[in-house]
Amino acid sequence: MVRFAAQSSQLMQPVSKRFRTEDVDEEDVVCSSSLPLPPLSPHPTHVAEGARSNNGESYFSARFDPDVLDCNICLETLASPIFQCVNGHIACPSCCQKLSNVCPSCQKPVGIIRCLGLEKLIESLHITCKYAEYGCLQMPKFSLKKDHEVTCKHMPFTCLTGGGCAFVGQMDAFPEHFRDNHGFRTIKLDYGAWLTVTLFPKNDSFVLLKTEDELFVLCNGVQPLGSALHVMFFGDVAREDDFEYELSADKGKTKLKFAATARSVLQTDKQGSGFLVVPWMSEKNYIVLNVIIHRSRVCFR
């Protein structure tokens, strides 16, 4: 869903009208000042209804391919400043710099003339979150869409346990799912505070660690010589610099330590950041593990 905000409410007439653009398939534009803003569609389509909001701003809607708002060179989402050459070819600042300010389409200079019309359009554009079908009703600004989606609480995750479990759900659904369907526990944890966890390797393949706003999972991979332990978090891959963790365990008189950044559970390579191997001890059938998780400075930028 896409919503454009018009700055002046006087541009809208008190008569609702609808027309279809004939030369573009399935393109609809709706203008209205007599209708309230409709509820958001749960489907991730780029269509919105026209109306006027409570603060006097008017809206109209259009259906279009959102890829037209990507840089034609690097295909990344456009944001101000946006540049164009004398022939109107669009380029983002990064591409202008990489191409030494030469337009790849016509070889004319690019990087001086701003495309102010497109900048203004993008700044007025609100778009549905890609997780709308999972319940997200937010419509962030187009330029902030990726920032919102990286932290969206409606992001879906698949179950980590394997074994044919087809469960897909949001982060908050996993403590109950792990408990009721797999017998795995959830332990509350505070950032920057050590937590001691007793692991029984045959029963504790996964232990969820829940903070006030995030969910982590302590993974216990049973190996022939011991347990391979690492921590992951439920969140977007783009946030993998947000959390750091440390693990420590005692093996006789030897203290084993490991530190790494937490990887996302969305990663295919679950152990890409490494793991701590705790060898088996014949006199014990459990592992006493100390865990601490830190928010990295990246989170506060």
MITIVEX-75485 format. One record per residue: x, y, z of N, C-alpha, C in turn. Coordinates in steps of 0.2 Angstrom, whole numbers, padded with zeros to 4 digits, always signed. Layout:
N
XYZXYZXYZ;...
END
This chain:
301
+0004-0006+0000+0000+0000+0000+0004+0006+0000;+0002+0011-0004+0006+0017-0005+0002+0023-0003;+0004+0028+0001+0000+0034+0002+0004+0040+0001;+0001+0044-0003+0004+0051-0005+0001+0056-0001;+0005+0061+0002+0002+0066+0006+0002+0073+0002;-0003+0076+0001-0003+0083-0002-0003+0088+0004;+0001+0093+0003+0002+0098+0008-0004+0102+0009;-0008+0104+0004-0013+0108+0004-0020+0104+0004;-0024+0105+0009-0031+0101+0008-0035+0104+0003;-0034+0111+0001-0038+0114-0003-0038+0111-0010;-0033+0107-0012-0032+0104-0018-0037+0098-0019;-0041+0096-0014-0046+0091-0014-0052+0094-0015;-0057+0091-0019-0064+0093-0020-0068+0089-0016;-0074+0091-0014-0079+0087-0010-0082+0082-0014;-0080+0080-0020-0083+0075-0024-0079+0070-0025;-0081+0064-0024-0076+0058-0025-0077+0056-0032;-0071+0054-0035-0071+0052-0042-0065+0047-0043;-0066+0043-0048-0062+0037-0049-0061+0037-0057;-0054+0036-0059-0053+0035-0066-0048+0030-0067;-0047+0027-0073-0042+0021-0074-0038+0024-0080;-0031+0023-0079-0027+0025-0084-0026+0019-0089;-0028+0021-0095-0029+0016-0100-0022+0013-0102;-0017+0017-0102-0011+0014-0105-0006+0010-0100;-0008+0010-0094-0004+0006-0089-0009+0001-0086;-0007-0006-0087-0012-0011-0084-0013-0010-0076;-0019-0011-0074-0021-0011-0067-0018-0005-0063;-0018+0001-0066-0016+0007-0063-0022+0011-0061;-0024+0012-0055-0029+0015-0052-0027+0021-0048;-0031+0027-0049-0030+0033-0045-0036+0035-0042;-0036+0036-0035-0043+0038-0032-0042+0044-0028;-0046+0049-0029-0046+0055-0026-0052+0056-0022;-0052+0058-0016-0058+0059-0012-0057+0063-0006;-0061+0068-0004-0061+0071+0002-0067+0070+0007;-0071+0066+0004-0077+0065+0008-0077+0058+0012;-0072+0054+0011-0071+0048+0014-0066+0047+0019;-0067+0044+0025-0061+0043+0030-0056+0038+0027;-0050+0039+0030-0045+0034+0028-0047+0027+0030;-0046+0023+0025-0049+0016+0026-0044+0012+0030;-0046+0006+0032-0041+0002+0036-0036-0001+0031;-0030-0002+0034-0025-0005+0029-0026-0012+0027;-0024-0013+0021-0025-0020+0019-0020-0025+0022;-0021-0031+0023-0016-0035+0026-0012-0038+0021;-0013-0037+0014-0009-0039+0009-0004-0034+0007;+0002-0036+0005+0008-0032+0003+0007-0029-0004;+0002-0026-0005+0001-0023-0012+0002-0015-0011;+0004-0012-0016+0006-0005-0016+0000-0001-0019;-0005-0001-0015-0011+0002-0017-0014+0006-0011;-0017+0012-0011-0020+0015-0005-0026+0019-0008;-0030+0020-0003-0036+0024-0004-0035+0032-0003;-0039+0036-0007-0038+0043-0006-0043+0046-0001;-0040+0050+0003-0044+0053+0008-0041+0059+0011;-0044+0062+0017-0040+0067+0021-0040+0065+0028;-0034+0066+0031-0032+0064+0038-0035+0069+0043;-0035+0067+0049-0037+0072+0054-0034+0078+0055;-0027+0078+0053-0023+0085+0053-0024+0089+0047;-0029+0087+0042-0030+0092+0037-0026+0090+0030;-0021+0085+0031-0018+0083+0025-0022+0079+0021;-0022+0080+0014-0026+0076+0009-0021+0070+0006;-0024+0065+0004-0021+0059+0001-0024+0057-0005;-0020+0055-0010-0022+0051-0016-0018+0045-0016;-0021+0040-0021-0017+0034-0021-0016+0032-0028;-0011+0028-0029-0009+0025-0036-0006+0018-0035;-0007+0014-0040-0004+0008-0041+0002+0008-0045;+0008+0006-0043+0013+0006-0047+0019+0001-0045;+0024+0000-0049+0029-0004-0047+0034+0000-0043;+0035-0002-0037+0040+0001-0032+0047+0001-0035;+0049-0003-0039+0055-0003-0042+0057+0003-0045;+0052+0007-0048+0054+0013-0051+0057+0018-0047;+0057+0017-0040+0060+0022-0035+0067+0019-0033;+0069+0014-0037+0076+0012-0036+0081+0015-0040;+0087+0016-0038+0092+0019-0043+0093+0014-0049;+0093+0017-0055+0094+0012-0061+0101+0009-0061;+0105+0011-0057+0112+0009-0058+0114+0003-0053;+0113+0005-0047+0114+0000-0041+0108-0004-0039;+0102-0001-0041+0096-0004-0039+0094-0004-0032;+0098+0000-0028+0096+0002-0021+0090+0007-0021;+0087+0007-0015+0081+0012-0014+0084+0019-0014;+0081+0023-0018+0083+0030-0019+0081+0034-0012;+0085+0039-0011+0084+0044-0005+0087+0050-0007;+0085+0056-0004+0088+0062-0005+0095+0062-0002;+0100+0065-0006+0099+0069-0013+0099+0064-0019;+0095+0065-0024+0095+0062-0030+0097+0066-0036;+0101+0063-0040+0104+0067-0045+0102+0065-0052;+0102+0069-0057+0101+0068-0064+0105+0071-0068;+0107+0068-0074+0111+0071-0079+0106+0076-0083;+0109+0079-0088+0105+0084-0092+0100+0080-0096;+0100+0074-0097+0095+0070-0101+0090+0067-0097;+0091+0068-0090+0086+0066-0085+0087+0059-0082;+0093+0056-0084+0094+0049-0081+0096+0050-0073;+0093+0046-0069+0094+0046-0062+0100+0042-0059;+0103+0045-0054+0108+0042-0051+0108+0044-0043;+0110+0039-0039+0111+0040-0032+0118+0043-0031;+0119+0046-0025+0126+0049-0023+0131+0044-0024;+0130+0038-0021+0135+0033-0021+0137+0031-0028;+0133+0031-0033+0134+0029-0040+0138+0035-0043;+0136+0041-0042+0139+0046-0045+0146+0046-0043;+0148+0045-0037+0155+0045-0035+0159+0039-0038;+0156+0033-0038+0159+0027-0041+0160+0028-0048;+0156+0032-0052+0157+0032-0059+0160+0039-0061;+0163+0042-0056+0167+0048-0057+0162+0054-0060;+0156+0054-0058+0151+0059-0060+0150+0059-0068;+0150+0053-0071+0149+0052-0078+0143+0047-0079;+0137+0049-0082+0131+0045-0083+0133+0039-0087;+0131+0033-0085+0133+0027-0089+0128+0026-0095;+0123+0030-0095+0118+0029-0100+0120+0034-0106;+0122+0040-0105+0123+0045-0110+0130+0048-0110;+0134+0046-0105+0141+0049-0104+0141+0056-0103;+0135+0059-0101+0135+0066-0099+0137+0067-0091;+0139+0073-0089+0140+0074-0082+0134+0072-0077;+0135+0069-0072+0129+0068-0067+0132+0069-0060;+0128+0072-0055+0130+0073-0049+0130+0080-0047;+0128+0084-0051+0127+0091-0049+0120+0094-0049;+0116+0091-0054+0109+0093-0055+0105+0089-0050;+0101+0092-0046+0097+0088-0041+0090+0087-0045;+0087+0081-0044+0080+0079-0046+0075+0081-0040;+0074+0087-0040+0070+0089-0034+0063+0087-0034;+0060+0086-0040+0053+0083-0040+0053+0076-0037;+0057+0072-0039+0057+0065-0037+0059+0065-0029;+0064+0069-0027+0065+0070-0020+0059+0071-0016;+0055+0076-0018+0049+0078-0015+0044+0073-0015;+0043+0069-0020+0038+0064-0021+0040+0058-0016;+0046+0056-0015+0048+0051-0011+0047+0053-0004;+0049+0060-0002+0048+0062+0005+0041+0062+0007;+0036+0062+0002+0029+0062+0004+0026+0056+0004;+0030+0051+0002+0027+0044+0001+0027+0040+0007;+0022+0037+0009+0021+0032+0014+0020+0025+0011;+0023+0020+0014+0022+0013+0011+0021+0008+0016;+0017+0003+0014+0016-0003+0019+0022-0007+0020;+0023-0009+0026+0028-0014+0028+0028-0020+0024;+0033-0023+0023+0033-0030+0019+0030-0035+0023;+0029-0034+0030+0026-0039+0034+0019-0038+0036;+0016-0034+0031+0009-0032+0032+0005-0038+0033;+0006-0044+0029+0002-0050+0029+0003-0053+0035;+0008-0052+0039+0009-0055+0046+0006-0050+0052;+0002-0045+0050-0001-0041+0055+0002-0034+0056;+0007-0032+0053+0010-0025+0054+0005-0020+0050;+0003-0015+0054-0001-0010+0051+0003-0003+0050;+0009-0003+0051+0013+0003+0050+0014+0005+0043;+0014+0011+0042+0015+0014+0035+0021+0019+0036;+0027+0017+0036+0033+0022+0037+0034+0026+0031;+0037+0031+0031+0040+0035+0025+0044+0030+0021;+0043+0031+0014+0047+0027+0010+0054+0027+0011;+0057+0032+0013+0064+0033+0014+0066+0029+0021;+0061+0028+0025+0063+0025+0032+0060+0017+0032;+0058+0015+0026+0054+0008+0026+0059+0003+0028;+0065+0003+0025+0070-0002+0027+0072-0002+0035;+0073+0004+0037+0074+0005+0045+0069+0002+0049;+0062+0003+0047+0057+0000+0051+0057-0008+0050;+0058-0010+0044+0057-0017+0043+0062-0021+0046;+0068-0018+0048+0074-0022+0051+0072-0023+0058;+0068-0019+0061+0066-0020+0068+0058-0022+0069;+0055-0023+0064+0048-0024+0064+0046-0031+0068;+0042-0030+0073+0040-0035+0078+0036-0041+0075;+0033-0039+0068+0029-0044+0065+0033-0049+0060;+0040-0048+0060+0044-0052+0056+0043-0059+0058;+0042-0064+0053+0041-0071+0054+0048-0075+0054;+0048-0080+0058+0054-0084+0059+0051-0092+0058;+0055-0096+0056+0054-0103+0056+0057-0106+0062;+0054-0112+0064+0057-0116+0070+0064-0118+0068;+0068-0118+0073+0075-0120+0073+0076-0127+0074;+0071-0131+0077+0073-0137+0079+0073-0143+0074;+0071-0141+0068+0071-0146+0063+0066-0152+0064;+0068-0158+0062+0064-0163+0063+0057-0163+0060;+0056-0159+0055+0050-0158+0052+0045-0153+0055;+0047-0149+0060+0043-0144+0063+0042-0139+0058;+0036-0137+0056+0034-0132+0050+0032-0126+0053;+0033-0125+0060+0030-0119+0063+0033-0112+0061;+0029-0107+0059+0032-0101+0057+0028-0096+0061;+0032-0091+0065+0028-0087+0069+0033-0081+0071;+0030-0076+0074+0033-0070+0076+0038-0072+0083;+0042-0067+0084+0047-0068+0090+0043-0070+0096;+0038-0067+0098+0035-0068+0104+0031-0074+0105;+0030-0078+0099+0027-0084+0099+0031-0090+0101;+0038-0089+0101+0042-0095+0101+0043-0097+0108;+0043-0093+0114+0044-0096+0120+0038-0102+0122;+0032-0100+0120+0026-0105+0121+0027-0111+0116;+0029-0109+0110+0030-0115+0105+0035-0120+0107;+0041-0117+0109+0047-0121+0111+0045-0125+0118;+0041-0122+0122+0039-0126+0128+0034-0131+0127;+0029-0130+0123+0023-0134+0122+0025-0140+0117;+0029-0138+0112+0030-0143+0107+0036-0147+0107;+0041-0144+0110+0048-0147+0110+0051-0148+0117;+0048-0145+0122+0050-0146+0129+0056-0142+0131;+0057-0136+0127+0063-0132+0129+0061-0126+0133;+0065-0124+0137+0063-0119+0142+0066-0112+0140;+0063-0107+0143+0065-0100+0142+0067-0097+0148;+0073-0093+0148+0076-0090+0154+0076-0082+0153;+0074-0079+0158+0075-0071+0158+0082-0069+0159;+0084-0064+0155+0091-0062+0155+0091-0054+0155;+0096-0051+0159+0097-0044+0158+0103-0043+0154;+0103-0037+0150+0109-0036+0147+0115-0034+0152;+0121-0036+0150+0127-0034+0154+0127-0038+0161;+0123-0043+0162+0123-0047+0168+0124-0054+0167;+0129-0057+0170+0130-0064+0169+0125-0069+0172;+0123-0074+0168+0118-0079+0169+0121-0086+0169;+0120-0089+0174+0122-0096+0175+0117-0101+0172;+0118-0105+0167+0114-0110+0165+0116-0117+0165;+0112-0121+0168+0114-0129+0168+0111-0132+0162;+0116-0135+0158+0113-0138+0152+0114-0146+0153;+0109-0149+0151+0109-0157+0150+0109-0158+0143;+0115-0160+0140+0116-0160+0133+0111-0164+0129;+0108-0170+0132+0103-0174+0128+0096-0171+0128;+0095-0166+0133+0088-0163+0133+0088-0155+0131;+0094-0152+0132+0094-0145+0131+0097-0143+0124;+0094-0145+0119+0097-0143+0112+0097-0135+0111;+0091-0133+0114+0090-0125+0113+0087-0123+0120;+0090-0117+0122+0087-0113+0128+0086-0106+0125;+0080-0104+0126+0078-0097+0124+0080-0092+0130;+0083-0087+0128+0086-0081+0133+0082-0075+0131;+0077-0073+0136+0073-0067+0134+0075-0061+0138;+0076-0056+0135+0077-0049+0138+0071-0045+0138;+0071-0039+0140+0065-0035+0140+0062-0034+0133;+0066-0034+0128+0064-0032+0121+0067-0037+0115;+0071-0042+0117+0073-0046+0112+0073-0053+0114;+0074-0058+0109+0074-0065+0111+0080-0068+0108;+0084-0072+0112+0090-0075+0110+0089-0083+0111;+0093-0086+0107+0093-0094+0108+0100-0096+0109;+0101-0100+0115+0107-0103+0116+0107-0110+0113;+0111-0111+0108+0111-0117+0104+0116-0122+0106;+0114-0128+0108+0119-0133+0110+0119-0139+0106;+0124-0139+0101+0125-0144+0096+0130-0150+0099;+0127-0155+0100+0130-0161+0103+0135-0164+0098;+0142-0164+0100+0147-0167+0096+0150-0173+0099;+0154-0177+0095+0156-0183+0098+0161-0182+0105;+0164-0176+0105+0169-0175+0110+0166-0170+0115;+0160-0167+0114+0158-0162+0119+0152-0158+0115;+0150-0152+0118+0145-0148+0116+0148-0142+0112;+0145-0140+0107+0147-0134+0103+0141-0129+0104;+0143-0124+0108+0138-0119+0110+0139-0112+0107;+0134-0109+0105+0134-0102+0102+0127-0099+0103;+0127-0093+0103+0120-0089+0104+0118-0085+0097;+0112-0085+0096+0109-0082+0090+0103-0078+0093;+0101-0073+0088+0095-0069+0090+0090-0069+0085;+0084-0068+0087+0078-0067+0083+0078-0060+0080;+0080-0059+0074+0080-0053+0071+0083-0053+0064;+0083-0047+0061+0085-0046+0054+0093-0047+0054;+0095-0050+0048+0102-0050+0047+0106-0044+0048;+0103-0038+0046+0106-0032+0046+0108-0030+0053;+0105-0033+0058+0107-0031+0065+0112-0035+0068;+0116-0039+0065+0121-0043+0068+0126-0040+0071;+0127-0034+0071+0132-0030+0074+0129-0027+0081;+0123-0028+0082+0119-0025+0088+0121-0029+0094;+0123-0035+0094+0123-0039+0100+0130-0043+0101;+0133-0043+0106+0139-0046+0108+0138-0051+0114;+0141-0057+0114+0140-0061+0119+0146-0065+0121;+0146-0067+0127+0152-0071+0130+0150-0077+0133;+0153-0083+0132+0152-0089+0136+0158-0091+0139;+0157-0094+0145+0163-0097+0149+0160-0103+0153;+0165-0108+0153+0163-0114+0157+0170-0117+0160;+0169-0120+0165+0175-0123+0169+0176-0131+0167;+0182-0133+0165+0183-0140+0164+0189-0142+0169;+0188-0144+0174+0193-0145+0179+0196-0139+0181;+0202-0138+0181+0206-0132+0183+0206-0127+0177;+0204-0129+0171+0204-0125+0165+0198-0121+0164;+0198-0115+0163+0192-0111+0161+0192-0109+0154;+0186-0111+0151+0185-0110+0144+0181-0104+0142;+0183-0100+0138+0180-0094+0136+0179-0093+0129;+0174-0089+0127+0172-0088+0120+0168-0081+0119;+0170-0077+0114+0166-0071+0113+0165-0070+0106;+0159-0067+0104+0157-0066+0097+0151-0062+0097;+0150-0060+0091+0143-0056+0089+0138-0061+0088;+0132-0060+0090+0126-0065+0089+0124-0064+0082;+0123-0070+0079+0121-0071+0072+0113-0071+0072;+0110-0069+0067+0103-0070+0066+0101-0077+0065;+0095-0079+0067+0092-0086+0066+0090-0086+0059;+0090-0081+0055+0088-0081+0048+0094-0083+0044;+0100-0083+0047+0106-0085+0043+0106-0093+0041;+0108-0094+0035+0108-0101+0033+0114-0105+0037;+0120-0101+0038+0125-0104+0041+0125-0102+0049;+0122-0106+0052+0120-0105+0059+0127-0104+0064;+0132-0107+0062+0138-0106+0066+0144-0102+0063;+0142-0098+0059+0147-0094+0055+0151-0090+0059;+0149-0088+0065+0153-0083+0070+0157-0088+0075;+0157-0094+0074+0161-0099+0079+0157-0101+0085;+0160-0105+0089+0156-0108+0094+0161-0110+0100;+0159-0111+0106+0163-0114+0111+0162-0121+0112;+0167-0125+0112+0167-0132+0113+0169-0134+0120;+0164-0137+0123+0165-0139+0130+0166-0147+0130;+0172-0150+0131+0172-0157+0131+0168-0160+0137;+0166-0167+0135+0163-0170+0140+0167-0172+0146;+0164-0172+0152+0168-0175+0158+0165-0181+0161;+0168-0186+0161+0165-0193+0163+0161-0193+0169;+0163-0188+0174+0160-0188+0181+0154-0184+0181;+0152-0180+0175+0146-0176+0175+0142-0177+0169;+0136-0177+0169+0132-0177+0163+0128-0171+0162;+0131-0165+0164+0128-0159+0163+0134-0154+0162;+0132-0148+0160+0137-0142+0159+0135-0136+0162;+0139-0133+0166+0137-0127+0169+0140-0121+0165;+0136-0117+0162+0138-0112+0157+0137-0105+0160;+0141-0101+0159+0140-0094+0161+0139-0090+0154;+0134-0086+0154+0132-0082+0148+0131-0075+0150;+0133-0070+0145+0132-0063+0146+0131-0060+0139;+0126-0056+0138+0125-0053+0132+0125-0045+0133;+0128-0042+0128+0129-0035+0128+0126-0032+0122;+0123-0026+0123+0120-0022+0117+0127-0018+0115;+0128-0019+0109+0134-0015+0106+0132-0008+0105;+0138-0004+0104+0137+0003+0103+0133+0005+0097;+0133+0000+0092+0129+0002+0086+0122+0003+0087;+0119+0000+0093+0112+0000+0094+0110+0007+0096;+0115+0011+0099+0113+0018+0101+0115+0024+0097;+0117+0022+0091+0118+0027+0086+0112+0031+0083;
END
